[in-house]
Amino acid sequence: MNRKILLIIGAAIIAAAAIAFYVMNPAPAKKAPVAQVQPPAESKNTDAPAQQNTEQAQDQAEAPTVEISPEQQQLIGVKTVTAEIKPMRKIIRTVGLVAYDERRLSTVNTKFDGWIEKLHVDYSGRYVRKGEPLADIYSPELLATQQEFINLLKWKNEERSIKNQDIGSMLSRDSNVIIEGARQRLRLWDISDEQIDKIEKTGKPIRSLTIYSPVSGYVVQKSALKGARVAAGEKLFDIADLSTVWILSDIFEYELPLVKPGEKAIISLSYFPGKEFSSDIDYVYPTISGETRSAKVRFTVPNPGNRLKPQMYTNVEVKINIGKKLVVPEDAVLDAGKRQVVYVDKGEGNFEPREVGVGMRSDGMIEISNGLQAGERVASSANFLIDSEAKLKGVVK
């Protein structure tokens, strides 16, 4: 009972003290009416709510950032670079294979049947000059044609003994036509004019016809054997001129849109350390290999001294100028699977995660197609640590 009385007395004392405080400090009650009778002050602040709304809208529109203090940046090794527009060059590195220049390959055959009586070139790999004898071939058919040509020449000489000028001139015209036809037939069988003149002067047929090399080069294949029978059109020798060679390289199909004739390339071989050959793409083949998903490109390279030999392997670098692009270092872009992210330095230790579109990569740089502007700075190192901090703070998901 005494405890309840004490609580009631205490509450009464507190209420009395509060009443006395408000009686002695009436200032809040007097300031309220003053604030209501100042229309000029209200007119001066009419734009304040609009400005406040604009600032709030800007704050809401600003992208979220993650704050990394300068001390933390120094501790984790953060570095930033500026996104710049620079000339970009794509380098395609591949391998090549030295091959014969197909435009400088020749084959030697005959247009008549016969037998090989003598071989002047009796092994593959030998170098021959244009006009050098290759083989002697005996052909009964060719021998009969030569004999016919000789008989026509004798008939023409006998016509001179005819006393009747009209008959003699008529026979002379006919014999000239027939002789020229026989001469042309021998030419079509690859008998040279010198050989035909020799037959005409000596009046004797040539038993075996000598086949000469049509070009200078190396005998890369020899099918001719001494004593063997050959048929018309049968290949006897393949001769390759190696003064220029082809280099064939594989280019993957995703790189083909960048490759076109005329692009510069540097070709090097392990066989010749420090030696480089410069060439242009001569031709892009129109088909793709189903196994390697690549297409062939061709280079034509001069070969002084025949140092480049068919079937040699080479290293090829094709340098393609793409033009000026907005680029940043490859390390500045984080690959998040379906999207690519950079952290833009907003100043005062704030980094904004921003999704960007990327393009080609070359020499450690990557093209930015959208999402970033020239002059903006991005984190180029330790950005994965910034990304981890952003995820911990809920800035990015």
C-alpha positions in Angstrom: 0.0 0.0 0.0 2.8 2.4 0.8 4.5 1.6 -2.5 1.4 2.6 -4.5 1.2 5.9 -2.7 4.9 6.7 -3.5 4.3 6.0 -7.2 1.3 8.4 -7.3 3.3 11.1 -5.6 6.2 10.7 -8.0 3.9 11.0 -11.1 2.4 14.2 -9.7 5.8 15.7 -9.2 6.8 15.0 -12.8 3.6 16.4 -14.2 4.0 19.6 -12.2 7.6 20.0 -13.5 6.5 19.7 -17.1 3.8 22.3 -16.7 6.2 24.7 -15.1 8.7 24.2 -18.1 6.1 25.0 -20.8 4.9 28.1 -18.8 8.4 29.4 -18.6 9.4 28.6 -22.3 6.5 29.7 -24.5 8.8 30.3 -27.7 7.5 27.5 -29.9 3.9 28.7 -29.4 4.9 32.2 -30.6 6.9 31.2 -33.7 4.1 29.3 -35.4 1.9 32.3 -36.2 5.0 34.2 -37.5 5.8 31.5 -40.1 2.2 31.7 -41.4 2.2 35.5 -42.1 5.2 35.7 -44.4 4.0 35.4 -48.0 7.1 36.9 -49.5 9.2 34.1 -48.0 6.8 31.5 -49.5 7.1 33.1 -53.0 10.9 32.9 -52.8 10.9 29.2 -52.2 8.4 28.1 -54.9 11.2 26.4 -57.0 12.7 24.5 -54.1 10.3 21.5 -54.4 11.0 21.2 -58.2 14.7 21.3 -57.7 14.5 18.7 -54.9 12.4 16.4 -57.2 15.0 16.8 -60.0 17.9 16.0 -57.7 16.0 12.9 -56.5 15.3 11.8 -60.1 19.0 12.2 -60.9 20.0 10.2 -57.9 17.6 7.5 -58.9 18.9 7.5 -62.5 22.5 7.3 -61.5 23.9 3.7 -61.8 25.0 2.0 -58.6 28.7 2.1 -57.8 31.0 0.3 -55.5 33.3 2.3 -53.3 37.0 1.3 -53.0 39.0 3.6 -50.9 42.4 4.8 -52.2 44.1 2.7 -49.5 42.2 -0.4 -50.7 43.0 0.3 -54.3 46.7 0.5 -53.5 46.5 -2.6 -51.4 44.9 -4.8 -54.2 46.8 -3.1 -57.0 44.0 -1.3 -58.9 45.1 0.4 -62.2 43.0 2.3 -64.6 43.3 3.1 -68.3 41.5 5.4 -70.7 39.3 4.1 -73.4 40.8 5.4 -76.7 40.1 5.3 -80.4 43.2 3.8 -82.1 44.1 2.1 -85.4 43.5 -1.6 -84.9 45.3 -4.4 -86.7 44.4 -8.0 -86.7 47.2 -10.5 -87.0 46.3 -14.0 -88.1 49.0 -16.6 -87.4 49.0 -19.9 -89.3 51.2 -22.4 -91.0 51.9 -22.9 -94.7 53.1 -25.6 -97.1 55.5 -24.9 -100.0 54.0 -26.2 -103.2 54.7 -26.1 -107.0 53.5 -23.2 -108.9 50.9 -25.0 -111.0 51.3 -22.3 -113.7 54.9 -23.4 -114.2 54.3 -27.2 -114.5 54.8 -28.8 -117.9 54.4 -32.4 -119.1 56.1 -34.0 -122.0 54.4 -36.6 -124.2 54.1 -37.7 -127.9 51.3 -37.4 -130.4 52.2 -40.8 -132.0 52.9 -44.4 -130.9 56.4 -45.6 -130.7 59.3 -47.1 -128.7 61.9 -45.3 -126.6 65.3 -46.1 -128.1 67.4 -43.7 -126.0 67.0 -41.7 -122.8 69.0 -38.5 -122.5 67.4 -37.8 -119.0 67.3 -41.0 -117.1 66.5 -39.9 -113.5 64.1 -37.7 -111.6 65.2 -34.5 -110.0 67.6 -33.5 -112.8 67.6 -29.9 -113.9 67.1 -29.5 -117.7 67.1 -26.4 -119.8 64.6 -25.4 -122.5 65.4 -27.2 -125.7 67.6 -29.9 -124.1 67.0 -33.4 -125.5 65.0 -35.8 -123.3 64.5 -39.0 -125.3 64.7 -40.5 -128.8 61.6 -42.3 -130.0 61.2 -44.7 -132.9 57.8 -44.6 -134.6 56.9 -46.6 -137.8 54.0 -44.3 -138.4 56.3 -41.2 -138.2 58.9 -42.9 -140.4 56.2 -43.6 -143.1 55.1 -40.0 -143.0 58.7 -38.8 -143.5 59.1 -41.2 -146.4 56.0 -39.8 -148.0 57.3 -36.3 -147.6 60.6 -37.3 -149.3 58.7 -38.9 -152.2 56.7 -35.8 -152.8 59.9 -33.8 -153.0 61.3 -36.2 -155.6 58.1 -35.9 -157.6 58.4 -32.2 -157.6 61.9 -32.4 -158.9 60.7 -34.8 -161.7 58.1 -32.2 -162.8 60.8 -30.0 -164.1 61.5 -32.4 -167.0 58.0 -31.9 -168.5 58.3 -29.8 -171.6 54.7 -28.6 -171.7 54.7 -25.4 -169.6 51.0 -25.4 -168.8 51.0 -29.0 -167.6 54.2 -28.4 -165.7 53.0 -25.3 -163.9 49.7 -27.0 -163.0 51.6 -30.0 -161.5 54.0 -27.7 -159.7 51.1 -25.9 -158.0 49.5 -29.2 -157.0 52.8 -30.6 -155.7 53.5 -27.5 -153.7 50.1 -27.8 -151.9 50.7 -31.5 -151.2 54.2 -30.9 -149.9 53.1 -28.1 -147.7 50.4 -30.4 -146.3 53.0 -33.1 -145.5 55.2 -30.5 -144.0 52.4 -29.3 -141.7 51.6 -32.8 -140.7 55.2 -33.3 -139.5 55.0 -30.1 -137.5 51.8 -31.2 -135.8 53.7 -34.3 -134.7 56.2 -31.9 -133.0 58.9 -32.3 -135.5 60.9 -29.0 -135.6 61.5 -27.0 -138.8 65.2 -27.7 -138.4 64.5 -31.5 -138.5 62.2 -31.1 -141.5 64.8 -29.0 -143.4 67.4 -31.7 -142.6 65.1 -34.4 -144.1 64.5 -32.3 -147.2 68.2 -31.7 -147.7 69.5 -35.2 -147.1 66.5 -37.0 -148.6 66.6 -39.5 -145.8 64.0 -40.0 -143.0 65.0 -39.7 -139.4 64.7 -43.1 -137.8 64.0 -41.9 -134.2 62.6 -38.5 -133.3 64.3 -36.6 -130.5 61.9 -35.1 -127.8 63.1 -31.8 -126.4 62.3 -30.1 -123.1 59.7 -27.3 -123.6 60.8 -25.3 -120.5 63.7 -25.0 -118.0 63.1 -26.7 -114.7 63.5 -29.8 -112.6 62.2 -33.3 -113.7 59.8 -34.0 -110.9 58.4 -37.2 -112.4 59.8 -39.6 -115.0 57.7 -42.3 -116.5 59.9 -43.0 -119.6 62.0 -46.1 -119.6 64.4 -47.1 -122.2 63.0 -49.7 -124.6 59.4 -49.2 -123.4 56.5 -48.7 -125.8 54.7 -45.4 -125.5 51.2 -44.5 -126.8 50.1 -41.2 -128.2 49.4 -38.8 -125.3 51.1 -40.9 -122.7 53.0 -38.8 -120.1 56.8 -39.3 -120.2 58.2 -36.4 -118.1 56.8 -33.8 -115.6 59.0 -30.7 -115.4 58.6 -27.9 -112.8 60.0 -24.5 -112.9 60.9 -23.6 -109.3 61.9 -20.0 -109.9 58.6 -19.1 -108.1 56.7 -21.3 -105.7 53.3 -21.3 -104.0 52.7 -21.3 -100.2 49.3 -22.7 -99.2 47.9 -21.8 -95.8 44.8 -22.7 -93.9 42.5 -19.9 -92.6 39.7 -20.8 -90.2 36.2 -20.0 -91.4 35.5 -17.4 -88.7 38.5 -15.4 -89.9 37.7 -15.6 -93.6 35.6 -12.4 -93.6 38.8 -10.5 -92.8 40.9 -12.1 -95.5 41.0 -10.9 -99.1 43.5 -10.9 -102.0 46.1 -8.2 -101.5 46.5 -8.5 -97.7 50.2 -8.4 -96.6 51.8 -11.4 -95.0 55.2 -12.3 -93.5 56.5 -15.8 -94.2 59.3 -17.4 -92.2 60.9 -20.8 -92.0 62.7 -22.6 -89.2 65.2 -23.7 -91.8 66.4 -20.1 -92.3 66.5 -18.4 -88.9 66.1 -14.6 -89.2 65.1 -14.8 -92.9 61.6 -13.5 -93.8 59.7 -13.4 -97.1 57.1 -10.7 -97.8 54.2 -11.6 -100.0 50.5 -10.7 -100.6 47.5 -13.0 -100.6 47.3 -14.1 -104.3 44.1 -16.1 -104.1 41.4 -17.3 -101.6 40.1 -20.8 -102.5 36.3 -21.0 -102.8 35.8 -24.2 -100.7 36.2 -25.1 -97.1 37.5 -28.4 -95.7 34.8 -30.3 -93.8 37.4 -31.8 -91.4 39.3 -28.7 -90.4 36.7 -26.0 -91.1 39.3 -23.9 -92.9 39.9 -22.6 -96.4 43.1 -22.4 -98.4 44.8 -19.1 -99.2 47.7 -18.9 -101.7 50.9 -16.8 -101.7 53.3 -16.6 -104.7 56.9 -16.2 -103.5 60.1 -15.7 -105.7 62.5 -18.5 -105.1 66.1 -17.4 -106.0 68.6 -20.2 -105.5 65.7 -22.7 -105.1 66.0 -22.5 -101.3 62.2 -23.0 -100.9 61.5 -26.6 -101.7 58.1 -28.2 -102.1 56.6 -29.8 -99.0 58.5 -27.4 -96.6 56.5 -26.0 -93.7 56.4 -22.3 -93.1 55.1 -19.9 -90.5 52.7 -17.2 -91.9 51.5 -14.0 -90.3 48.8 -12.1 -92.1 48.5 -8.5 -91.0 45.1 -6.9 -91.6 44.3 -3.2 -91.0 40.8 -3.0 -89.5 40.6 0.7 -89.1 40.2 3.0 -86.0 38.2 1.5 -83.2 37.4 2.2 -79.5 39.7 -0.1 -77.6 40.7 -1.0 -74.0 43.1 -3.7 -72.8 41.6 -7.2 -72.8 42.2 -7.5 -69.0 39.8 -4.6 -68.4 36.8 -6.7 -69.6 35.3 -9.3 -67.3 33.6 -12.2 -69.1 30.5 -12.9 -67.2 29.1 -15.5 -69.6 26.3 -13.9 -71.5 27.6 -10.4 -70.9 30.8 -8.5 -70.8 31.4 -6.0 -67.9 33.9 -3.2 -67.3 34.3 -1.1 -64.1 34.2 2.6 -65.0 36.2 4.9 -62.6 33.7 7.6 -61.6 36.2 9.3 -59.3 36.6 9.5 -55.5 37.0 5.7 -55.3 33.7 4.9 -56.9 33.5 2.3 -59.7 30.4 1.7 -61.8 29.8 -1.8 -63.3 28.8 -1.4 -66.9 27.8 -3.9 -69.5 29.6 -3.4 -72.9 29.6 -5.0 -76.3 32.9 -6.3 -77.6 34.3 -7.0 -81.0 37.7 -8.1 -82.3 40.8 -8.8 -80.2 44.3 -8.0 -81.3 47.7 -7.4 -79.6 46.2 -7.5 -76.1 43.5 -4.9 -77.0 39.8 -5.5 -77.4 37.3 -3.5 -79.4 34.3 -1.9 -77.5 31.3 -1.6 -79.8 28.9 -0.1 -77.3 28.4 0.8 -73.7 31.6 2.9 -73.3 32.8 6.3 -74.6 36.2 7.5 -75.5 37.9 9.3 -72.6 36.3 7.2 -69.9 38.6 5.4 -67.5 38.2 1.8 -66.6 39.9 -0.6 -64.2 42.5 -2.6 -66.1 43.8 -4.7 -63.2 42.4 -6.2 -60.0 38.9 -5.6 -61.5 37.9 -9.1 -60.5 38.5 -8.1 -56.9 36.3 -5.0 -57.5 33.7 -7.3 -59.0 33.8 -9.5 -55.8 33.4 -6.4 -53.6 30.5 -5.3 -55.7 28.8 -8.7 -55.4 29.3 -8.7 -51.6 27.7 -5.2 -51.3 24.8 -6.2 -53.6 25.8 -3.7 -56.3 25.7 -6.5 -58.9 24.1 -9.8 -58.9 
